[in-house]
Amino acid sequence: MKKVLLSTLVSSLLLTNLALADSNKTLTSKEVCDSATKVETTKAKNSQVKLVQEALSSLELTHKALLNLDEKKSDEAKKNIELALGKLDSILALKESPKLLPIENQMVVKNFVGTADDVEKVLNTVKKLLSEGKVQEAGELLITLQSEIDVTVVSLPLVSYPDALKLANKYLLENKSEEAKKVLALALNSFAQEHYVVPIPLVNTVELVKVASTVAKENKDLALKYLTSAHEELKKAEKLGYISSSTTSYKALHKLIDGVEKEVKGPNKAEKLFKELGESLKEFKSKIFSDDKNSTK
């Protein structure tokens, strides 16, 4: 079994948490975005599913059993298989035991630091390169057009893994070592992967709106600057192709921000509008699918 499956991998790109609010300092829009990205990255790190120690121990014992069989030590293999099953007893005994037990978490942060206009410029350059047959150069540029936190969770399937151990044990009782080895090898390579993406521009948009709502009554100009930046981050998310399955669209979100801006400039009774906008943004962000082909603009 690959060592990577028995380790906890945390990306070196993980950042420490920073407070967004400082009553003695007025944050620029860029500072709000930078802090929001760092906070969301730390949040993703902290919310990663906790590795189940029993699952890791069970895998280690299963691996030992496979090595035992390579060394023709069937009795030791039986003991290790039984111990491996025992490590999962408490989980399997639960009324609603999970279908997947996480054994490895990975996270990578990719952040395109340019604006929506910069994205457009890169896309135009890519189109030009493709028209000239320079596919590899175009591909290298396209790879840079990502602004997201990628999280992958590798899990052990409880639906099949324990049954595989029981079958291997049965084969050993029947003196069928080779069959037991094949089953254990298969069990040690049967894992499920779950992948999800957190688009950074949408994280920034949500935070800019949130911060704007806290200063709108005392500092209209600053609130409007934050909302202008929220528009820009939203455009960037759209240009980068982060598509949501939400019934809300980019157009609707821009319209909501316009409404809040208008209210801030006027009598400034925008609490309800800020709340509606914040809820719409969060719902939209939660339903992002990076591989969705259907635009909801």
C-alpha positions in Angstrom: 0.0 0.0 0.0 1.3 3.4 -0.9 2.6 5.3 2.1 0.6 8.4 1.1 -2.6 6.6 2.0 -1.4 6.3 5.6 -0.4 9.9 6.1 -2.0 13.2 6.6 -0.9 15.6 3.9 -1.5 19.3 4.4 -0.5 21.7 1.7 2.4 24.0 2.4 0.2 26.8 1.1 -2.0 26.8 4.2 -2.1 30.2 5.7 -2.7 31.4 9.2 -5.9 33.1 10.3 -6.0 36.9 10.4 -8.7 39.0 11.9 -10.7 41.1 9.4 -11.9 43.7 11.8 -9.7 46.2 13.6 -11.5 49.1 15.1 -8.4 51.3 15.0 -7.7 50.7 11.3 -9.6 51.3 8.1 -8.9 48.4 5.7 -8.5 48.9 2.0 -10.5 46.6 -0.3 -7.3 44.7 -1.1 -6.7 44.1 2.6 -10.2 42.9 3.0 -9.8 40.4 0.1 -6.4 39.2 1.3 -7.6 38.6 4.8 -10.8 37.0 3.6 -8.8 34.5 1.5 -6.5 33.7 4.5 -9.5 33.2 6.8 -11.3 31.0 4.3 -8.2 28.9 3.8 -7.8 28.4 7.5 -11.5 27.6 7.7 -11.1 24.9 5.0 -8.1 23.5 6.9 -10.0 23.4 10.2 -13.1 22.0 8.7 -11.3 19.1 7.0 -12.9 15.9 8.2 -10.9 14.6 11.2 -9.0 11.5 10.3 -10.5 8.4 12.0 -7.7 6.7 13.9 -9.4 3.4 13.9 -9.5 3.5 10.1 -5.8 4.2 9.9 -5.0 1.5 12.4 -7.2 -1.0 10.5 -5.3 -0.2 7.3 -2.0 -0.7 8.9 -3.0 -4.0 10.3 -4.4 -5.1 6.9 -1.1 -4.1 5.3 0.7 -6.2 7.9 -1.5 -9.2 7.1 -0.7 -8.9 3.5 3.0 -8.9 4.3 2.5 -11.9 6.6 1.0 -13.8 3.7 4.0 -12.9 1.5 6.2 -14.5 4.3 3.9 -17.6 4.5 2.8 -16.7 8.0 -0.9 -17.4 7.8 -1.6 -17.5 11.5 -0.1 -14.0 12.0 -2.1 -12.8 9.0 -5.3 -14.1 10.6 -4.6 -12.3 13.8 -3.9 -9.0 12.1 -7.1 -9.3 10.0 -9.1 -10.0 13.1 -7.5 -7.0 14.8 -8.2 -4.9 11.7 -11.8 -5.8 11.9 -11.9 -5.1 15.6 -10.6 -1.5 15.0 -13.8 -0.8 13.1 -16.2 -2.5 15.5 -17.2 0.7 17.4 -17.9 2.5 14.1 -19.8 -0.4 12.5 -21.9 -0.8 15.6 -23.3 2.7 15.3 -27.0 2.9 14.4 -26.1 5.2 11.5 -22.4 4.4 10.7 -20.8 6.6 8.0 -20.4 5.1 4.6 -17.0 6.6 4.2 -14.2 7.0 6.7 -11.6 9.8 5.8 -8.0 8.7 5.9 -6.3 11.5 4.0 -6.9 15.2 3.4 -5.2 17.4 0.8 -5.6 21.1 0.1 -4.1 23.4 -2.4 -4.6 27.2 -2.9 -4.4 28.7 -6.4 -4.9 32.4 -6.6 -4.9 34.5 -9.8 -4.1 37.9 -8.4 -5.2 40.0 -11.4 -8.5 41.7 -12.2 -11.4 40.7 -14.4 -9.9 42.7 -17.2 -6.6 40.9 -16.7 -8.5 37.6 -17.1 -10.0 38.9 -20.3 -6.5 39.9 -21.6 -5.1 36.4 -20.9 -8.1 34.8 -22.6 -7.5 37.0 -25.7 -3.8 36.0 -25.7 -4.8 32.3 -25.4 -7.2 32.7 -28.4 -4.4 34.3 -30.4 -1.9 31.6 -29.5 -4.4 28.9 -30.5 -5.1 30.6 -33.8 -1.3 30.4 -34.4 -1.2 26.7 -33.5 0.8 27.4 -30.3 -1.3 25.0 -28.2 1.2 24.3 -25.4 1.8 28.0 -24.8 -1.9 28.6 -24.7 -2.3 25.7 -22.2 0.3 27.1 -19.9 -1.5 30.4 -19.8 -4.9 28.8 -19.2 -3.6 26.9 -16.1 -2.9 30.3 -14.5 -6.6 31.2 -14.7 -7.6 29.6 -11.4 -8.5 31.4 -8.2 -9.7 28.7 -5.8 -9.1 26.6 -2.7 -9.1 22.9 -3.8 -9.8 20.3 -1.1 -9.6 16.5 -1.7 -10.7 13.9 0.9 -9.7 10.3 0.4 -11.9 7.9 2.3 -12.2 4.2 3.2 -15.6 2.7 2.0 -17.3 1.0 4.9 -19.7 -0.7 2.5 -17.0 -3.0 1.1 -13.8 -2.8 3.2 -14.9 -4.9 6.3 -16.5 -7.5 4.0 -13.3 -7.8 2.1 -11.4 -8.5 5.4 -14.0 -11.1 6.4 -13.7 -12.8 3.0 -9.9 -12.9 3.3 -10.2 -14.4 6.8 -12.6 -17.1 5.4 -10.1 -17.9 2.7 -7.3 -18.3 5.3 -9.5 -20.7 7.3 -9.8 -22.7 4.1 -6.0 -22.6 3.5 -6.5 -20.5 0.4 -3.6 -18.0 1.0 -3.4 -16.8 -2.6 -7.1 -15.9 -2.7 -6.8 -14.1 0.6 -3.8 -12.1 -0.7 -5.8 -11.0 -3.8 -8.7 -9.9 -1.6 -6.5 -7.9 0.8 -4.6 -6.3 -2.0 -7.9 -5.2 -3.6 -9.2 -3.9 -0.2 -6.0 -1.8 0.2 -6.6 -0.1 -3.1 -10.3 0.5 -2.9 -10.7 4.1 -1.8 -13.2 6.9 -2.6 -12.2 10.5 -3.4 -14.3 13.6 -2.8 -13.2 16.9 -4.3 -14.7 20.3 -3.8 -13.7 23.8 -4.9 -14.0 27.2 -3.0 -13.8 30.1 -5.5 -11.7 32.8 -3.9 -13.3 35.8 -5.8 -16.7 34.8 -4.4 -15.2 34.5 -0.9 -13.9 38.0 -1.3 -17.2 39.3 -2.6 -19.0 37.9 0.4 -16.6 39.5 2.8 -16.5 42.9 1.0 -20.3 43.1 1.3 -20.2 42.0 4.9 -17.6 44.7 5.8 -19.4 47.3 3.8 -22.5 46.6 5.8 -20.7 47.3 9.1 -19.4 50.8 8.0 -22.2 52.0 5.7 -23.9 54.3 8.3 -20.6 55.9 9.6 -18.6 56.0 6.3 -20.7 55.9 3.1 -17.6 56.5 0.8 -15.7 53.6 2.3 -18.8 51.3 2.1 -19.2 52.3 -1.6 -15.6 51.5 -2.3 -16.1 48.0 -0.8 -19.2 47.5 -2.9 -17.4 48.6 -6.1 -14.7 46.0 -5.2 -17.4 43.4 -4.6 -18.6 44.1 -8.2 -15.1 43.6 -9.5 -14.5 40.3 -7.6 -17.9 39.0 -8.9 -16.9 39.9 -12.5 -13.6 38.1 -11.9 -15.4 34.9 -10.7 -17.6 35.1 -13.8 -14.7 35.6 -16.2 -12.8 32.7 -14.6 -15.8 30.5 -15.3 -17.0 29.5 -11.8 -20.5 28.4 -12.6 -23.2 27.8 -9.9 -26.2 25.5 -9.9 -28.0 28.2 -7.9 -31.2 29.7 -9.4 -29.5 33.1 -8.6 -27.3 34.4 -11.5 -24.3 36.7 -11.7 -26.5 39.3 -13.3 -28.9 39.1 -10.4 -26.1 39.5 -7.9 -24.7 42.6 -9.6 -28.3 44.0 -9.6 -28.5 43.4 -5.9 -25.2 45.2 -5.3 -26.5 48.1 -7.4 -29.5 48.3 -5.2 -27.5 48.4 -2.1 -25.2 51.1 -3.5 -28.2 53.2 -4.4 -29.6 52.9 -0.9 -26.2 53.7 0.7 -26.0 56.9 -1.4 -29.5 57.9 -0.3 -31.3 57.6 3.0 -29.1 54.6 3.8 -31.6 52.2 5.3 -29.9 49.2 3.6 -29.9 46.6 6.4 -32.5 44.4 4.7 -30.8 44.8 1.3 -27.4 43.9 2.8 -28.9 40.8 4.4 -30.6 39.7 1.2 -27.4 40.2 -0.8 -25.3 38.4 1.7 -27.7 35.4 1.8 -27.8 35.2 -2.0 -24.0 35.4 -2.3 -23.5 32.6 0.3 -26.1 30.4 -1.4 -24.6 31.0 -4.8 -21.0 30.3 -3.6 -22.1 27.0 -1.9 -23.5 25.7 -5.2 -20.4 26.2 -7.4 -19.4 23.4 -9.6 -16.1 23.9 -11.5 -17.0 21.3 -14.1 -20.5 22.6 -14.8 -21.0 23.3 -18.5 -24.3 25.2 -18.1 -23.9 28.9 -17.5 -26.2 30.7 -15.0 -25.1 34.2 -15.9 
